[in-house]
């Protein structure tokens, strides 16, 4: 009995086996030319000469810098990075929340019953989505370059760059999260005459609060990492300190800065878990 079961063809044991194999082959056919176009050749990493170059580069990061003077600079740059990321995300929320409320169909009063406002409401939602697309389409490094020219070197340029780009990202994902949850309570509140804010607070947030919180903290973590890139154009924080260390070929300082980034990511994970538990 067991022998006959083991001899069954794969297609009879799994009706979707051929479909999965077909999709896998199609993905490979589509992916292969893209990898060639991207010049993806991971085997060159294991060339003896390249391994020697990478080893020499990594050896330059040891030992990490621990002098009192540098740690003082590092502490100030870390606090500046946290301030940039937190202020940037706070301003991004001021953009994202109203735009998400505008774009979320479940919060649209014009969709309740027939009426002349449906076309106008649809146009407003389309305009809101277009604004979100524009905000997130331009990388934060481009905004940082522009604001550095206007405001000069310093963290203010980084804050504004994060606020604009991350406002678009947060608004888009907030809209998708709110629309993917159970929207019936919000619709019922709107049909009973409730306002959008009440429908959001009592109809959608109870089911979506954990996911919204988790994504917001994740974006804050991304903002901390993005400050490295923006620091290379003079937007302050750990990135600017990293730029100085790399230009001076001081791998020990760079290693200490990277260790601080690991600690910040661990802190973001702990913060996300605590906030998710608090809103559960």
C-alpha positions as CSV (number, residue, x, y, z in Angstrom):
1,X,0.0,0.0,0.0
2,X,2.8,2.4,1.0
3,X,4.8,1.3,-2.1
4,X,2.0,2.1,-4.5
5,X,1.5,5.5,-2.8
6,X,5.1,6.3,-3.3
7,X,5.0,5.5,-7.0
8,X,2.2,7.9,-7.7
9,X,3.3,10.6,-10.2
10,X,3.9,14.1,-8.8
11,X,1.0,15.5,-10.7
12,X,-1.5,13.2,-9.0
13,X,-0.1,14.0,-5.5
14,X,-0.1,17.7,-6.1
15,X,-2.6,19.0,-8.7
16,X,-0.8,22.4,-8.8
17,X,2.7,21.0,-9.3
18,X,2.8,21.6,-13.1
19,X,1.5,25.1,-12.6
20,X,4.1,25.9,-10.0
21,X,6.8,24.4,-12.2
22,X,5.6,26.5,-15.1
23,X,5.6,29.7,-13.1
24,X,9.0,28.9,-11.8
25,X,10.4,28.4,-15.3
26,X,8.7,31.6,-16.5
27,X,10.3,33.5,-13.6
28,X,13.7,32.1,-14.5
29,X,13.3,33.0,-18.1
30,X,12.3,36.6,-17.2
31,X,15.0,36.9,-14.5
32,X,18.0,35.7,-16.4
33,X,18.2,38.5,-18.9
34,X,17.7,41.0,-16.1
35,X,20.6,39.5,-14.2
36,X,22.8,39.7,-17.3
37,X,21.8,43.3,-17.9
38,X,22.7,44.1,-14.2
39,X,26.1,42.3,-14.8
40,X,25.3,40.0,-11.8
41,X,28.4,37.9,-11.5
42,X,28.7,36.8,-7.8
43,X,31.4,34.2,-8.6
44,X,34.0,37.0,-9.1
45,X,33.8,37.7,-5.4
46,X,35.5,34.4,-4.7
47,X,38.5,35.1,-7.0
48,X,41.7,34.9,-5.0
49,X,42.7,38.5,-5.9
50,X,39.3,39.9,-5.0
51,X,39.3,38.0,-1.7
52,X,42.6,39.5,-0.9
53,X,41.4,43.0,-1.7
54,X,38.2,42.6,0.4
55,X,40.3,41.1,3.3
56,X,42.6,44.1,3.3
57,X,39.7,46.5,3.2
58,X,37.9,44.8,6.1
59,X,41.2,44.6,8.1
60,X,41.3,48.4,8.0
61,X,38.2,48.5,10.2
62,X,40.0,46.9,13.1
63,X,40.4,47.8,15.8
64,X,37.4,50.1,16.3
65,X,38.1,53.6,17.5
66,X,37.4,54.1,21.2
67,X,39.1,57.3,22.1
68,X,37.3,59.6,24.4
69,X,37.4,62.5,22.0
70,X,36.0,60.5,19.1
71,X,33.3,59.0,21.3
72,X,32.2,62.5,22.3
73,X,31.8,63.4,18.6
74,X,30.0,60.1,18.0
75,X,27.5,60.7,20.8
76,X,26.7,64.2,19.5
77,X,26.3,62.8,15.9
78,X,24.1,60.0,17.2
79,X,21.8,62.4,19.0
80,X,21.7,64.5,15.9
81,X,20.8,61.5,13.7
82,X,18.0,60.5,16.1
83,X,16.7,64.1,16.1
84,X,16.8,64.2,12.2
85,X,15.0,60.9,11.9
86,X,12.4,61.7,14.6
87,X,11.7,65.2,13.4
88,X,11.5,64.1,9.7
89,X,9.1,61.3,10.5
90,X,6.9,63.7,12.6
91,X,6.7,66.1,9.7
92,X,6.1,63.2,7.3
93,X,3.1,62.2,9.4
94,X,1.6,65.7,9.0
95,X,1.7,65.0,5.2
96,X,0.8,61.3,5.3
97,X,-2.2,61.2,7.6
98,X,-4.4,63.8,5.8
99,X,-3.5,62.4,2.4
100,X,-4.2,58.9,3.5
101,X,-7.6,59.9,4.9
102,X,-8.3,61.6,1.5
103,X,-7.2,58.6,-0.6
104,X,-8.9,55.9,1.5
105,X,-12.1,54.9,-0.2
106,X,-13.6,53.5,3.1
107,X,-13.5,57.1,4.5
108,X,-15.1,58.7,1.4
109,X,-18.4,60.3,2.2
110,X,-19.2,60.8,-1.5
111,X,-19.4,57.1,-2.0
112,X,-22.4,56.8,0.3
113,X,-25.4,56.4,-2.0
114,X,-26.0,58.1,-5.3
115,X,-25.3,61.8,-5.6
116,X,-23.4,64.4,-7.6
117,X,-20.4,64.3,-5.3
118,X,-19.1,61.0,-6.5
119,X,-17.2,62.4,-9.5
120,X,-15.7,65.2,-7.4
121,X,-14.7,62.7,-4.6
122,X,-13.1,60.4,-7.1
123,X,-11.1,63.3,-8.6
124,X,-9.9,64.4,-5.2
125,X,-8.8,60.9,-4.4
126,X,-7.0,60.7,-7.7
127,X,-5.3,64.0,-7.0
128,X,-4.2,62.8,-3.5
129,X,-2.7,59.7,-5.0
130,X,-0.9,61.7,-7.6
131,X,0.6,63.9,-4.8
132,X,1.7,60.8,-2.9
133,X,3.3,59.4,-6.0
134,X,5.2,62.6,-6.6
135,X,6.4,62.9,-3.0
136,X,7.8,59.4,-2.9
137,X,9.1,59.3,-6.5
138,X,12.0,61.7,-5.8
139,X,14.7,60.2,-3.6
140,X,15.4,61.9,-0.3
141,X,19.0,62.5,-1.4
142,X,17.8,64.7,-4.2
143,X,15.7,66.8,-1.8
144,X,18.7,66.9,0.6
145,X,21.0,68.3,-2.2
146,X,18.4,71.0,-2.9
147,X,17.8,72.0,0.7
148,X,21.6,72.0,1.5
149,X,21.9,74.6,-1.3
150,X,19.1,76.7,0.2
151,X,19.6,76.2,3.9
152,X,23.3,75.4,4.0
153,X,25.1,72.5,5.7
154,X,23.3,71.0,8.7
155,X,20.5,68.8,9.9
156,X,17.6,71.0,8.7
157,X,18.1,69.9,5.1
158,X,17.9,66.2,6.2
159,X,14.8,66.8,8.2
160,X,12.9,68.4,5.2
161,X,14.2,65.8,2.8
162,X,12.9,62.9,5.0
163,X,9.6,64.7,5.6
164,X,8.8,65.0,1.9
165,X,9.9,61.6,0.7
166,X,8.7,59.6,3.7
167,X,5.4,61.6,3.8
168,X,4.7,60.0,0.4
169,X,5.7,56.6,1.4
170,X,3.8,56.6,4.7
171,X,0.7,58.0,3.0
172,X,0.6,55.3,0.3
173,X,1.2,52.4,2.7
174,X,-1.3,53.9,5.3
175,X,-3.9,54.0,2.5
176,X,-3.3,50.4,1.5
177,X,-3.3,49.2,5.2
178,X,-6.6,51.0,5.9
179,X,-8.2,49.7,2.7
180,X,-7.1,46.1,3.4
181,X,-8.7,45.9,6.8
182,X,-12.4,45.4,7.6
183,X,-14.0,48.6,6.4
184,X,-17.6,47.8,7.3
185,X,-17.5,49.5,10.8
186,X,-16.2,52.7,9.1
187,X,-18.8,52.6,6.4
188,X,-21.5,52.1,9.0
189,X,-20.3,55.1,11.0
190,X,-20.3,57.3,7.9
191,X,-23.8,56.2,6.9
192,X,-25.0,57.0,10.4
193,X,-23.7,60.6,10.0
194,X,-20.3,60.3,11.6
195,X,-17.4,62.3,10.4
196,X,-14.2,61.0,8.8
197,X,-12.0,61.4,11.9
198,X,-14.5,59.4,14.0
199,X,-14.8,56.7,11.3
200,X,-11.1,56.4,11.2
201,X,-10.6,56.3,14.9
202,X,-13.4,53.9,15.8
203,X,-14.0,52.1,12.5
204,X,-10.5,51.4,11.0
205,X,-7.8,52.0,13.6
206,X,-8.8,49.2,16.1
207,X,-8.0,46.6,13.4
208,X,-5.1,48.4,11.7
209,X,-3.3,50.0,14.6
210,X,-0.7,47.3,15.1
211,X,0.3,47.2,11.4
212,X,0.3,51.0,11.1
213,X,2.5,51.3,14.2
214,X,4.9,48.6,13.0
215,X,5.3,50.3,9.6
216,X,5.8,53.7,11.1
217,X,8.6,52.5,13.4
218,X,10.1,50.7,10.4
219,X,10.1,53.9,8.4
220,X,11.8,55.7,11.4
221,X,14.5,53.0,11.3
222,X,14.9,53.6,7.6
223,X,15.1,57.3,8.2
224,X,18.0,56.6,10.6
225,X,19.8,54.7,7.9
226,X,19.0,57.2,5.3
227,X,20.7,59.9,7.3
228,X,24.0,58.2,6.4
229,X,23.5,58.9,2.7
230,X,22.3,62.4,3.3
231,X,25.2,63.0,5.6
232,X,27.5,62.6,2.6
233,X,26.0,65.7,1.1
234,X,26.3,67.7,4.3
235,X,23.0,67.1,6.0
236,X,24.5,66.3,9.3
237,X,24.3,63.4,11.7
238,X,26.2,60.1,11.7
239,X,26.4,60.2,7.9
240,X,28.5,63.3,7.9
241,X,30.8,61.8,10.6
242,X,31.1,58.6,8.5
243,X,32.0,60.7,5.4
244,X,34.8,62.4,7.3
245,X,36.1,59.1,8.6
246,X,36.1,57.5,5.2
247,X,37.8,60.5,3.5
248,X,40.5,60.3,6.2
249,X,40.8,56.5,5.5
250,X,40.1,55.9,9.2
251,X,38.4,52.5,9.2
252,X,38.4,52.2,13.0
253,X,36.2,55.2,13.3
254,X,33.9,53.8,10.5
255,X,33.7,50.5,12.4
256,X,32.6,52.2,15.6
257,X,29.9,54.2,13.6
258,X,28.6,51.1,12.0
259,X,28.4,49.4,15.4
260,X,26.2,52.3,16.6
261,X,23.9,51.8,13.6
262,X,23.5,48.1,14.6
263,X,22.5,49.3,18.1
264,X,20.0,51.8,16.7
265,X,18.4,49.0,14.6
266,X,18.1,46.8,17.6
267,X,16.5,49.7,19.5
268,X,14.0,50.2,16.7
269,X,13.1,46.5,16.8
270,X,12.5,46.7,20.6
271,X,10.5,49.9,20.2
272,X,8.3,48.4,17.5
273,X,7.6,45.3,19.6
274,X,6.7,47.5,22.7
275,X,4.4,49.8,20.7
276,X,2.7,46.9,19.0
277,X,2.0,45.3,22.4
278,X,0.8,48.6,23.7
279,X,-1.8,49.1,20.9
280,X,-2.9,45.5,20.9
